[in-house]
Amino acid sequence: MTRGAFVLTSFTPYALECPPAPTYELQALVKATEKANDAIVLAQDMGAEKAARLAKRAVDRISQVKGWFTYYVYRVYTDLQDDIHQARFDMEQAAQSAYSEASGSQAGNLLSCAVDDLLPYDPMPNIHPMDHRLSCIPLILTPGLPKPLPKSRRSDFTGFL
């Protein structure tokens, strides 16, 4: 995403401009947590409970980092990179949900900018959540998909998982 210019994002049908991402991972975690906490309040006020719940889960993953010491401890001795990825993933899905459930609120914009802050520090930035509505496509619209294996053959592959 180009910073400072109006570009289309994956979250909105219009141009959204976020402030520049922090230059350090610690700053990005703190800023994303602040934006997500503000978005949680806005989403709850608009009745977007799904977005608020996803944002809370994201904040819970990264809220243990409060300063340089806790950042060092969690960075060296825990899997902070996975927590950043999961938090970004949850915030991205919460932004999509906020845009669909609370379109008049700024919750989606705040969550999108929080995602934008975490994106440079995410070890898997190209993985994005899919909206649950995509799983509701009728089978008649999916002619090219292979048919599922019969139950007897499915058990042959369980050892490889």
C-alpha positions as MATLAB code, in Angstrom:
seq = 'MTRGAFVLTSFTPYALECPPAPTYELQALVKATEKANDAIVLAQDMGAEKAARLAKRAVDRISQVKGWFTYYVYRVYTDLQDDIHQARFDMEQAAQSAYSEASGSQAGNLLSCAVDDLLPYDPMPNIHPMDHRLSCIPLILTPGLPKPLPKSRRSDFTGFL';
ca = [
       0.000    0.000    0.000;
       1.390    3.400   -0.899;
       1.504    5.755    2.039;
       0.535    9.387    1.719;
      -1.415    8.887   -1.499;
      -5.046    7.997   -1.946;
      -5.174    4.338   -2.869;
      -7.906    1.775   -2.766;
      -7.569   -0.614    0.133;
      -8.951   -4.087    0.534;
     -11.236   -2.869    3.303;
     -13.121    0.019    1.771;
     -14.743    0.894   -1.528;
     -13.191    4.354   -1.334;
      -9.767    5.870   -0.726;
      -8.520    5.760    2.841;
      -5.421    7.586    3.956;
      -3.726    6.382    7.121;
      -0.917    8.154    8.929;
       2.557    6.787    8.214;
       3.328    3.505    9.940;
       5.647    3.687   12.948;
       9.299    3.005   12.234;
       9.759    0.554   15.115;
       7.846   -2.605   15.925;
       7.238   -1.525   19.525;
       5.666    1.745   18.353;
       3.508   -0.138   15.862;
       2.193   -2.459   18.580;
       1.323    0.421   20.899;
      -0.309    2.525   18.159;
      -2.305   -0.415   16.780;
      -3.543   -1.257   20.287;
      -4.665    2.350   20.855;
      -6.506    2.511   17.523;
      -8.151   -0.863   18.074;
      -9.315    0.113   21.570;
     -10.922    3.268   20.138;
     -12.541    1.199   17.382;
     -13.945   -1.292   19.897;
     -15.858    1.469   21.653;
     -17.209    2.826   18.353;
     -18.193   -0.625   17.096;
     -20.037   -1.443   20.315;
     -21.885    1.878   20.156;
     -23.063    1.034   16.626;
     -24.044   -2.530   17.527;
     -21.284   -4.273   15.579;
     -20.643   -6.968   18.174;
     -18.767   -9.283   15.822;
     -16.289   -6.542   14.910;
     -15.860   -5.573   18.568;
     -15.262   -9.180   19.600;
     -12.643   -9.719   16.876;
     -10.897   -6.456   17.752;
     -10.853   -7.391   21.448;
      -9.275  -10.723   20.595;
      -6.627   -8.925   18.531;
      -5.881   -6.486   21.334;
      -5.612   -9.348   23.836;
      -2.899  -10.927   21.692;
      -0.621   -7.877   21.643;
      -1.630   -5.883   24.714;
       1.009   -7.517   26.906;
       3.629   -5.303   25.211;
       3.608   -2.051   27.195;
       7.161   -0.742   26.896;
      10.686   -1.628   25.850;
      11.223   -4.220   28.623;
       8.029   -6.179   27.973;
       8.680   -5.891   24.239;
      12.132   -7.430   24.718;
      10.802  -10.237   26.919;
       7.949  -11.149   24.578;
      10.093  -10.749   21.456;
      12.892  -12.996   22.687;
      11.108  -15.551   24.859;
       7.678  -15.963   23.235;
       6.240  -16.192   19.754;
       5.491  -12.485   19.337;
       5.687  -12.726   15.544;
       2.793  -15.174   15.464;
       0.832  -12.959   17.864;
       1.391   -9.977   15.565;
       0.186  -11.999   12.587;
      -2.899  -13.288   14.395;
      -3.700   -9.808   15.734;
      -3.368   -8.282   12.271;
      -5.535  -11.041   10.846;
      -8.245  -10.478   13.477;
      -8.134   -6.689   13.045;
      -8.432   -7.030    9.289;
     -11.485   -9.244    9.662;
     -12.905   -6.888   12.298;
     -12.475   -3.971    9.879;
     -14.398   -5.863    7.197;
     -17.109   -6.676    9.705;
     -17.266   -3.087   10.968;
     -17.702   -1.786    7.432;
     -20.588   -4.172    6.798;
     -22.296   -3.961   10.223;
     -21.554   -0.349   11.249;
     -20.983    1.497    8.010;
     -21.629    4.944    9.493;
     -18.945    4.559   12.143;
     -15.217    5.274   12.009;
     -14.489    1.872   13.586;
     -13.617    0.307   10.237;
     -11.234    3.140    9.372;
      -9.469    2.902   12.741;
      -9.101   -0.860   12.434;
      -7.843   -0.538    8.854;
      -5.185    1.932    9.971;
      -4.253   -0.360   12.875;
      -3.770   -3.163   10.352;
      -1.675   -0.807    8.261;
       0.549   -0.163   11.285;
       1.116   -3.880   11.919;
       1.541   -4.944    8.296;
       5.278   -4.122    7.940;
       6.050   -6.289   10.991;
       3.821   -9.228   10.083;
       5.866  -12.276    9.027;
       3.051  -13.367    6.669;
       1.640  -10.109    5.228;
       0.041  -11.695    2.160;
      -2.426  -13.871    4.077;
      -5.822  -12.221    4.433;
      -9.107  -13.357    5.991;
     -12.065  -14.319    3.842;
     -15.539  -13.110    4.566;
     -17.812  -15.872    5.846;
     -20.393  -14.993    3.193;
     -18.136  -16.562    0.527;
     -18.823  -19.992    2.011;
     -22.539  -19.523    1.317;
     -22.170  -19.769   -2.464;
     -24.664  -22.285   -3.883;
     -23.070  -25.385   -5.381;
     -24.672  -24.636   -8.736;
     -22.342  -21.614   -9.045;
     -19.208  -23.722   -8.445;
     -19.159  -26.163  -11.410;
     -15.370  -26.527  -11.669;
     -14.683  -27.675   -8.131;
     -13.779  -31.336   -7.575;
     -16.202  -33.552   -5.702;
     -15.234  -34.602   -2.152;
     -13.670  -38.028   -1.686;
     -15.866  -40.834   -0.385;
     -15.448  -41.576    3.334;
     -13.537  -44.791    2.726;
     -10.789  -42.998    0.779;
     -10.656  -39.981    3.138;
      -9.299  -42.122    5.959;
      -6.269  -43.043    3.814;
      -5.027  -39.461    3.959;
      -5.409  -38.813    7.676;
      -1.913  -40.090    8.459;
      -0.354  -37.316    6.381;
      -2.006  -34.441    8.256;
];
